[in-house]
Amino acid sequence: MTNEEQKRLAETFRNMHRGPRLLLLPNAWDAMSARIFEAAGFEAIGTTSGGLAWTLGFPDGEKAPWNEVVAATQRITRTVRVPVTADIEGGYGETPGEVARSVADIIRAGAVGINLEDGTHAQVPIRSIEDAAARIRAAREAATQEGVPLVINARIDLYLKRIGDDETRFAETVQRSKAYLAAGADCIFPFGLTDLKVIADLVTALKAPVNIVGRAGMPDVSQLQRLGVARVSTASGPSLVAMSVTRQIAAELRAKGQFDVLESSMKRADAQQLFSVRQD
């Protein structure tokens, strides 16, 4: 991929956040899942830090070696032709400068967007607004240096970690959102927020793209679009479904020693076709 092609994909991806249609973004965990999503007609693909880490043989939470995360991301961007945004968790760095290096790496791997979260895996569960904003600013500067208009999805973990009560949590989410947007974020991702009224209030308060996670039991895309949500991603959901099916296969094979459980709608020829040389 040339720099010009990557810039074009980044701009295309940014425009997908500007409506009028909501961007439904599936999260892939490897090249195979990414290609399946692309073949189904999705216009962009995200990665899931959890699914990708598990595929690499590590727990989620920045436990997978960074060089392996970058290599896995590059395999995805090489396999599909649609924009790919990478979940890089907290940025794989203690300082803004280290985050900038990670961002440069993931851009060079072909990504045109990132998720960057303000939650931590340390004793203090969430970064200060100033620290988180500095990391977003460093990510934006790194993208500028690389010549790619990276789409930064700033994840806020107040709802995930249940920090504060309902009123203070919303107020701080708005405060953080505005600081992150000012630092260079393009989209706000209040991870764990499911209350429809609060989602609508946040969209109104920010007047900026908001990303919500789609999970079983959530309203459908049309309802979220009516609330003004710009983007819905699936996080680790699809990878967990795939793991559940594999676990079921393993259990039945082990318990019964029978092979009917291996019946599938996708055949080998279908899989081969997905990865054949494309002329489009």
N, C-alpha and C positions, 0 to 999 in steps of 0.2 A: 504494500500500500504506500503510495506516495504521500508527501505532506499535503499536497493540494487535495487529494482524494479524502484524506482524513479530515481536513478542514471542511470540506463539503459535507461529509457525514455528520460532523459536529453541528454545523449550522442547520442541517436537516433535522437533527435530533432536537435542537433547541426550539425550532419552530413547532415541533410536535407538542410542546408544552403550552402553546399559545392559542389552542382551540381552533375551531369551535368544538371538535370532538375530543373527548377524554382519551388520553394515551394509556392503553392497557399494555403493561410491560411484564412479560413472563420472565422469571429468573431461572437461568440455566446453570448447571453445575459442571458441565463438560461439553466437548465439541458435539457429541452425539445429541444431547438434549437441546443444545442451541440450534442445531441444524433441523431438528424436528419442529421446534417452534417456528423457525423461519419458513419451513415448507408449509406450515399451517396458515401462513399469511401474516404473521406478526411483523410490524414495521420496524421494530427495534427490540433489543434483548438486553436484559440485565444479567449480571451474575449474582449468585447467592453465596455469601461468605461461608455459611454453614454447609450447604451442599458441596461447594467446591473443596472445602477443608476435609469433609468426610471422604470425598472421592480420593483425595490425596493421602488419606490415612491418618488424619489428625482431628482433634476436636476443634470446634469453632472458638473464636475469641483470640484471633491473631496467634494461634498455636502452629499453624502451618508455616513452614519456612517461606519467607518473602519471595525468594528466587523461584520457588515452585509455584507460588500463586501467580507470579508474573508469567511464567512459562505456560501455565494452564490457561490464563487469559489470552495469551497470544495464540494458542491453539484454537480458541473460540473465534477470535477475530479473523483468523486465517480461513476458517471454515465457512463463515457466513458473510453476506454482503450488506447486511443491514447494520445500523449503528449499534454499538455495544457499550453499555455503561457498566463499570466495575465497582462492586462493593469492596472497598478497601478498609472497612471497619473504621478504626480510629486513625488510620493513616500510617500504621506501622512505623511509628516514630515518637520519641519522647518530646522532641522540640519541633517548632514550626519548620526549621531548616531540614530536619529529618523527614518530615511530612512532604516537603517540597521535593526531596529526592525520590520518595516513593511515587509521588504524582508523575514526575518526569519518567520514571520507569514504566508506569502503567500506560502512559500515553505512547511511549515507544513500543509497547506491546500491542498497540492498535486501538485502545479504548478511546472513546470520545466523551465519556462522562464518568463521574465517580459518585459514590455515596461516601460521605464523611460524617462520622457520628461524634457527638459530644459526650456520650457515656464512656465510662472506663471500666476496666476489670480490676481496679485497685480498691483500696479501702474507701476512698472518696468516690462515690458512684458516678459523679458527673463533673466535667470540667467547669471552671468558671467561664462566664460569658466572654471575658477578655481573652482567656487562653484559647477557647474554641474559635473565636473570631480571628485570632492571630493565625491559627492553623488554616482556616479557610482562605485568609489573605495570602498566606504562603503558597497554598495550592493554586490560587488564581495567578500569582506571579510566576510560578513554575510553568503553568500552561501557556502563559504569554511568551515566556522564554522559548518554549517548544513550538510556538507558532500555531497552536491549536486552540480554538475557542471552546474549551472544555465546559461541559454542563455539570455544575456542581450541585448535587442534591444534599442539602444539609440536614442530617438526621438529628432530631432532638429526642432525648431519652427520658424526659420527665414523666410521661405517661407509662412507659415501659417499666420504669423503676418505682413508679408511684411516689414520687417526691412531692411533698406538700399536699394540701387539700384541693378540692375541685377548683375553688376560686383562685387560689394562689398559683396553682399549676397552670391554669389557662393564662393568667396574667404574665407569668414568667415565660411561657411558650411564646407569647406575642413579643415580649421584650427580646428574647433570644432570636426569634425569627428576624426581627428588624435589624438586629446587630449583624446577623449572619448574611442577610441580603446586602447590607451596606459593605460588608467585607468582601463580597464577590460571589455569594451563592446565587443560584438561579431558581432553585426550587426548595421548599421546606417540607421536611419529612417527619411529622410527629408520630414516631413509631409507637404502636400500642394504643393509639387513639381510635376508638370505635363508636363513640356516642355521636349520632348524626347531628344533633343540635350543636354540639361543641365543634364538630367539623365545619358546619355551615357558618358558625360565628367566627371561626378562625379564618376561613376564606374571606369573609367580609372584612375582618380586621386587617388582613395583610394586603389584599388586592394583589397577590402574587401567586404563582403556581404552588399548589399543595399536593403532596404525594401521600396516598393512604394505602395501607396493606390490605389486599383482598384475602379473606379467609372464609372457610366454611361458615355459613350462617350470616355472613355480611349481606347487605343489600347489593343488588346487581349494578352493573356499570351504568345503566340508564339513570338509576336513582342517584348514584354518586355524581354523575355528570350534572344533574339538575341542581345539586348542592353547590356546584361550581368547582368541584375537585378536578384538577388538571391531569393527574396521573395516578394510576393504581398499579402497584407491583404485587408480586406473589410471594416474595421472600423465599423462605426455605420450603414452602408448602409443596410444590411439585416434587422436589427431591425427596421429601418425607413420604409422599405417596408412592414414589418409585421404590423406596426402601421397604415400605410396608408390603408391596406386592412381592418383592424379592424374598422378604422374610416368610411370607405365606408359602411361596414356592419351596423354600428350604424346609419349612416345617412339614409340608405334605410329602416331599420326597423322602425325608428322613423317617417319617412315621409310617408311610404306606409302601414306599418303594415302587410307586406307580408313576407313569409318565404323562397321564392326561393333563396334569397341571401345566405342562409345557406347551399346550395348544395356544397359539397366538394369532392375532389378526395381522400382525406384520410378519412378512416372510423374508427370507434371506435376500431375495431379489429386490424387495422394497428397500431394505437397508443399503444394499449396494448402490441402488439408484440414487439414494440421498447423497452419496458421496462420490458420484461419478463426476467427471469433468463437465462443468456447465458452460454453455455458450452465451447465456443471457447476461 
